[in-house]
Amino acid sequence: MSERNEFSQFIRGVFVIFGLHILFVFIVQSIGIFLQVLNLQYLNQILSKISSYVFLRIDITQLIYTIPYCLFLDKKRRYAEMKGAILGIIITALVNGACWVSIYSVYS
Protein backbone atom coordinates (compact mmCIF):
# COMPACT_ATOMS: atom_id res chain seq x y z
CA MET A 1 0.00 0.00 0.00
CA SER A 2 1.38 3.39 -0.89
CA GLU A 3 2.25 5.90 1.80
CA ARG A 4 -0.30 8.41 0.50
CA ASN A 5 -3.12 5.87 0.39
CA GLU A 6 -2.34 4.65 3.90
CA PHE A 7 -2.43 8.21 5.24
CA SER A 8 -5.77 8.90 3.55
CA GLN A 9 -7.20 5.70 5.06
CA PHE A 10 -5.88 6.81 8.47
CA ILE A 11 -7.60 10.19 8.18
CA ARG A 12 -10.76 8.47 6.95
CA GLY A 13 -10.84 6.36 10.11
CA VAL A 14 -10.63 9.45 12.32
CA PHE A 15 -13.45 11.21 10.48
CA VAL A 16 -15.66 8.12 10.43
CA ILE A 17 -15.43 7.92 14.22
CA PHE A 18 -16.32 11.60 14.59
CA GLY A 19 -19.22 11.06 12.18
CA LEU A 20 -20.41 8.10 14.25
CA HIS A 21 -20.33 10.32 17.35
CA ILE A 22 -22.49 12.92 15.63
CA LEU A 23 -24.87 10.25 14.35
CA PHE A 24 -25.20 8.66 17.80
CA VAL A 25 -25.99 11.99 19.48
CA PHE A 26 -28.49 12.81 16.71
CA ILE A 27 -30.28 9.48 17.18
CA VAL A 28 -30.52 9.89 20.96
CA GLN A 29 -31.84 13.44 20.61
CA SER A 30 -34.32 12.39 17.91
CA ILE A 31 -35.74 9.70 20.17
CA GLY A 32 -36.10 12.29 22.94
CA ILE A 33 -37.91 14.73 20.67
CA PHE A 34 -40.16 11.95 19.40
CA LEU A 35 -41.13 11.01 22.95
CA GLN A 36 -41.84 14.66 23.76
CA VAL A 37 -44.15 14.86 20.76
CA LEU A 38 -45.98 11.75 21.95
CA ASN A 39 -46.16 13.34 25.41
CA LEU A 40 -45.06 10.20 27.23
CA GLN A 41 -43.90 11.82 30.46
CA TYR A 42 -42.51 8.71 32.14
CA LEU A 43 -40.44 7.61 29.14
CA ASN A 44 -39.41 11.21 28.49
CA GLN A 45 -37.96 11.52 32.01
CA ILE A 46 -36.04 8.28 31.62
CA LEU A 47 -34.68 9.25 28.22
CA SER A 48 -33.66 12.72 29.40
CA LYS A 49 -31.54 11.09 32.09
CA ILE A 50 -30.03 8.70 29.55
CA SER A 51 -29.48 11.54 27.10
CA SER A 52 -27.65 13.66 29.66
CA TYR A 53 -25.52 10.66 30.56
CA VAL A 54 -24.66 10.14 26.88
CA PHE A 55 -23.44 13.71 26.56
CA LEU A 56 -21.51 13.68 29.80
CA ARG A 57 -19.95 10.25 29.36
CA ILE A 58 -19.48 9.93 25.61
CA ASP A 59 -16.08 8.35 26.24
CA ILE A 60 -17.81 5.29 27.72
CA THR A 61 -20.88 5.21 25.50
CA GLN A 62 -18.73 5.42 22.37
CA LEU A 63 -17.63 1.86 23.06
CA ILE A 64 -21.12 0.68 22.06
CA TYR A 65 -20.51 1.51 18.41
CA THR A 66 -16.75 1.94 18.02
CA ILE A 67 -15.66 -1.53 19.11
CA PRO A 68 -17.85 -3.27 16.49
CA TYR A 69 -16.55 -0.81 13.88
CA CYS A 70 -12.92 -1.60 14.77
CA LEU A 71 -13.68 -5.34 14.68
CA PHE A 72 -15.25 -4.86 11.24
CA LEU A 73 -12.12 -3.04 10.02
CA ASP A 74 -9.91 -5.78 11.44
CA LYS A 75 -11.94 -8.44 9.65
CA LYS A 76 -11.64 -6.50 6.37
CA ARG A 77 -7.88 -6.02 7.01
CA ARG A 78 -8.09 -2.23 6.81
CA TYR A 79 -5.41 -1.64 9.41
CA ALA A 80 -4.60 1.97 8.52
CA GLU A 81 -8.24 2.97 8.85
CA MET A 82 -8.46 1.04 12.12
CA LYS A 83 -5.47 2.99 13.48
CA GLY A 84 -7.24 6.23 12.57
CA ALA A 85 -10.41 5.04 14.25
CA ILE A 86 -8.49 4.21 17.41
CA LEU A 87 -6.91 7.67 17.34
CA GLY A 88 -10.39 9.22 17.00
CA ILE A 89 -11.57 7.19 19.99
CA ILE A 90 -8.58 8.33 22.05
CA ILE A 91 -9.06 11.99 21.06
CA THR A 92 -12.71 11.81 22.11
CA ALA A 93 -11.81 10.26 25.46
CA LEU A 94 -9.10 12.87 26.13
CA VAL A 95 -11.34 15.80 25.24
CA ASN A 96 -14.11 14.39 27.41
CA GLY A 97 -11.66 13.86 30.25
CA ALA A 98 -10.40 17.42 29.95
CA CYS A 99 -13.98 18.70 30.09
CA TRP A 100 -14.64 16.64 33.21
CA VAL A 101 -11.49 17.96 34.91
CA SER A 102 -12.41 21.56 34.12
CA ILE A 103 -16.00 21.09 35.35
CA TYR A 104 -14.77 19.35 38.50
CA SER A 105 -12.26 22.10 39.25
CA VAL A 106 -14.90 24.83 38.85
CA TYR A 107 -17.46 23.16 41.11
CA SER A 108 -15.18 21.86 43.84
C-alpha beads as a LAMMPS data file, in Angstrom:
LAMMPS data file: protein, C-alpha beads

108 atoms
107 bonds

1 atom types
1 bond types

-500.0 500.0 xlo xhi
-500.0 500.0 ylo yhi
-500.0 500.0 zlo zhi

Masses

1 110.0

Atoms # bond

1 1 1 0.000 0.000 0.000
2 1 1 1.383 3.391 -0.887
3 1 1 2.249 5.899 1.803
4 1 1 -0.301 8.407 0.504
5 1 1 -3.119 5.868 0.386
6 1 1 -2.343 4.651 3.903
7 1 1 -2.432 8.213 5.241
8 1 1 -5.770 8.895 3.548
9 1 1 -7.197 5.696 5.064
10 1 1 -5.881 6.806 8.467
11 1 1 -7.602 10.192 8.179
12 1 1 -10.756 8.473 6.950
13 1 1 -10.841 6.358 10.114
14 1 1 -10.635 9.454 12.323
15 1 1 -13.446 11.211 10.482
16 1 1 -15.665 8.120 10.427
17 1 1 -15.429 7.924 14.219
18 1 1 -16.316 11.603 14.590
19 1 1 -19.215 11.058 12.177
20 1 1 -20.409 8.102 14.250
21 1 1 -20.334 10.318 17.351
22 1 1 -22.489 12.923 15.630
23 1 1 -24.874 10.253 14.351
24 1 1 -25.197 8.662 17.801
25 1 1 -25.992 11.987 19.479
26 1 1 -28.492 12.812 16.712
27 1 1 -30.277 9.481 17.181
28 1 1 -30.519 9.888 20.963
29 1 1 -31.842 13.445 20.606
30 1 1 -34.320 12.386 17.909
31 1 1 -35.737 9.700 20.169
32 1 1 -36.096 12.289 22.942
33 1 1 -37.914 14.730 20.665
34 1 1 -40.158 11.945 19.395
35 1 1 -41.127 11.012 22.948
36 1 1 -41.840 14.658 23.758
37 1 1 -44.151 14.861 20.758
38 1 1 -45.979 11.746 21.953
39 1 1 -46.162 13.345 25.413
40 1 1 -45.064 10.196 27.228
41 1 1 -43.902 11.819 30.456
42 1 1 -42.507 8.711 32.136
43 1 1 -40.440 7.613 29.138
44 1 1 -39.407 11.206 28.489
45 1 1 -37.960 11.516 32.013
46 1 1 -36.038 8.281 31.622
47 1 1 -34.675 9.253 28.223
48 1 1 -33.657 12.722 29.396
49 1 1 -31.538 11.088 32.093
50 1 1 -30.033 8.705 29.549
51 1 1 -29.477 11.544 27.095
52 1 1 -27.650 13.663 29.656
53 1 1 -25.523 10.656 30.562
54 1 1 -24.665 10.140 26.882
55 1 1 -23.444 13.710 26.556
56 1 1 -21.512 13.679 29.796
57 1 1 -19.952 10.247 29.355
58 1 1 -19.480 9.927 25.609
59 1 1 -16.079 8.349 26.240
60 1 1 -17.812 5.293 27.724
61 1 1 -20.881 5.214 25.497
62 1 1 -18.734 5.420 22.366
63 1 1 -17.628 1.859 23.058
64 1 1 -21.124 0.683 22.058
65 1 1 -20.513 1.509 18.413
66 1 1 -16.746 1.940 18.023
67 1 1 -15.663 -1.533 19.109
68 1 1 -17.847 -3.265 16.489
69 1 1 -16.551 -0.807 13.881
70 1 1 -12.923 -1.604 14.765
71 1 1 -13.675 -5.344 14.675
72 1 1 -15.251 -4.857 11.240
73 1 1 -12.125 -3.043 10.019
74 1 1 -9.913 -5.776 11.440
75 1 1 -11.945 -8.443 9.653
76 1 1 -11.638 -6.500 6.374
77 1 1 -7.879 -6.019 7.008
78 1 1 -8.093 -2.230 6.812
79 1 1 -5.414 -1.636 9.412
80 1 1 -4.600 1.972 8.518
81 1 1 -8.244 2.966 8.854
82 1 1 -8.458 1.044 12.123
83 1 1 -5.468 2.993 13.475
84 1 1 -7.235 6.234 12.569
85 1 1 -10.415 5.035 14.250
86 1 1 -8.494 4.212 17.411
87 1 1 -6.913 7.672 17.343
88 1 1 -10.387 9.215 17.000
89 1 1 -11.568 7.193 19.994
90 1 1 -8.576 8.327 22.052
91 1 1 -9.064 11.986 21.063
92 1 1 -12.711 11.808 22.105
93 1 1 -11.811 10.262 25.463
94 1 1 -9.096 12.866 26.126
95 1 1 -11.340 15.805 25.236
96 1 1 -14.110 14.393 27.407
97 1 1 -11.655 13.855 30.253
98 1 1 -10.402 17.421 29.953
99 1 1 -13.976 18.703 30.089
100 1 1 -14.641 16.637 33.208
101 1 1 -11.492 17.958 34.906
102 1 1 -12.408 21.562 34.123
103 1 1 -16.001 21.092 35.349
104 1 1 -14.774 19.354 38.503
105 1 1 -12.256 22.099 39.245
106 1 1 -14.898 24.827 38.853
107 1 1 -17.463 23.163 41.110
108 1 1 -15.178 21.864 43.842

Bonds

1 1 1 2
2 1 2 3
3 1 3 4
4 1 4 5
5 1 5 6
6 1 6 7
7 1 7 8
8 1 8 9
9 1 9 10
10 1 10 11
11 1 11 12
12 1 12 13
13 1 13 14
14 1 14 15
15 1 15 16
16 1 16 17
17 1 17 18
18 1 18 19
19 1 19 20
20 1 20 21
21 1 21 22
22 1 22 23
23 1 23 24
24 1 24 25
25 1 25 26
26 1 26 27
27 1 27 28
28 1 28 29
29 1 29 30
30 1 30 31
31 1 31 32
32 1 32 33
33 1 33 34
34 1 34 35
35 1 35 36
36 1 36 37
37 1 37 38
38 1 38 39
39 1 39 40
40 1 40 41
41 1 41 42
42 1 42 43
43 1 43 44
44 1 44 45
45 1 45 46
46 1 46 47
47 1 47 48
48 1 48 49
49 1 49 50
50 1 50 51
51 1 51 52
52 1 52 53
53 1 53 54
54 1 54 55
55 1 55 56
56 1 56 57
57 1 57 58
58 1 58 59
59 1 59 60
60 1 60 61
61 1 61 62
62 1 62 63
63 1 63 64
64 1 64 65
65 1 65 66
66 1 66 67
67 1 67 68
68 1 68 69
69 1 69 70
70 1 70 71
71 1 71 72
72 1 72 73
73 1 73 74
74 1 74 75
75 1 75 76
76 1 76 77
77 1 77 78
78 1 78 79
79 1 79 80
80 1 80 81
81 1 81 82
82 1 82 83
83 1 83 84
84 1 84 85
85 1 85 86
86 1 86 87
87 1 87 88
88 1 88 89
89 1 89 90
90 1 90 91
91 1 91 92
92 1 92 93
93 1 93 94
94 1 94 95
95 1 95 96
96 1 96 97
97 1 97 98
98 1 98 99
99 1 99 100
100 1 100 101
101 1 101 102
102 1 102 103
103 1 103 104
104 1 104 105
105 1 105 106
106 1 106 107
107 1 107 108
